[in-house]
Amino acid sequence: MVRAEEILAVFDRAAEQGRFREPGNPRSYQITTRLHAFGDAVRWALVIETVGYDPRAANVVDVLDALGNCLVGTTESHEALHLDRVDNFGDLFDFADPSDEQPEPPRYRQVPIVVRGRELRVDAAATIPLEELFRLLVPEHRDLLLGDEAELRRLVPADLPQVLSLHEWHHVTLRVRPPSPDLERRRRQHEYLARHAPPGERVPFEIRPSDVEIYRQIAEVLATADPSHYRPTAPPNTHWSNWPWSGSL
């Protein structure tokens, strides 16, 4: 039987490697998120989905990050899928000539957005920012942007039960420092300085997933295959409006 402490250790190692998906990615304008927990008390898998408009990919991309001890096609504890969602991205906008000294922002042609073969009509001005346009899809078409069962099972064994699904949760921004020879020295120095700093200026040396209530509870859910261990005390905050720096790079 897997223990919650073992699962939290996987979460923490993933965070050290920059592989624990958080909301507010500065390289992508967040649109929506979802979390899936799968387990049978022996095997477990966590999938965190983050849908965002990625200017570098020139598409709306659903990133599915999976952690677990039974991921499909790998012996590693981490795997990921990046899935483009908009079929006609290049036909949606008039882009300015990049040689212009002051190019204007792209203009929406006010045509349907095709997502996974379906034409979706959006009532929006031609001057709407791209990320705001795609966020308008969420109220009615959120499920089209997120992973379906077949896509999830590309990461998670088909016979592994899903025990919890969250459309929103309370995330605490992580501060994780990779292991290094002088890590403990820097930790002690930080603690000394923190003791002499005003209370309002004190920040923790690290915040790992194992320090965050939601992820400790989810580890218990995964270890026991019992969703009743998820009992959050803080309100959800994963809506894009709470992460204003998403897409800022």
Stockholm file with secondary structure:
# STOCKHOLM 1.0

chainA/1-249         MVRAEEILAVFDRAAEQGRFREPGNPRSYQITTRLHAFGDAVRWALVIETVGYDPRAANVVDVLDALGNCLVGTTESHEALHLDRVDNFGDLFDFADPSDEQPEPPRYRQVPIVVRGRELRVDAAATIPLEELFRLLVPEHRDLLLGDEAELRRLVPADLPQVLSLHEWHHVTLRVRPPSPDLERRRRQHEYLARHAPPGERVPFEIRPSDVEIYRQIAEVLATADPSHYRPTAPPNTHWSNWPWSGSL
#=GR chainA/1-249 SS CCCHHHHHHHHHHHHHTTCSCCSCCTTSEEEEEEEEEEECSSCEEEEEEEEEEETTTTEEEEEEEEEESSCTTCSSSEEEEEEECBTTHHHHEECCCTTSSSCCCCEECCCCEEETTEEECCCCCTTCCHHHHHHTTHHHHHHHHSCCHHHHTTTSCTTSCEEEEESCCCCCCCBCCCCCTTHHHHHHHHHHHHHTSCGGGCCCSCBCGGGSHHHHHHHHHHHHTCGGGCCCCSCCCCSGGGCTTTTCC
#=GC SS_cons         CCCHHHHHHHHHHHHHTTCSCCSCCTTSEEEEEEEEEEECSSCEEEEEEEEEEETTTTEEEEEEEEEESSCTTCSSSEEEEEEECBTTHHHHEECCCTTSSSCCCCEECCCCEEETTEEECCCCCTTCCHHHHHHTTHHHHHHHHSCCHHHHTTTSCTTSCEEEEESCCCCCCCBCCCCCTTHHHHHHHHHHHHHTSCGGGCCCSCBCGGGSHHHHHHHHHHHHTCGGGCCCCSCCCCSGGGCTTTTCC
//
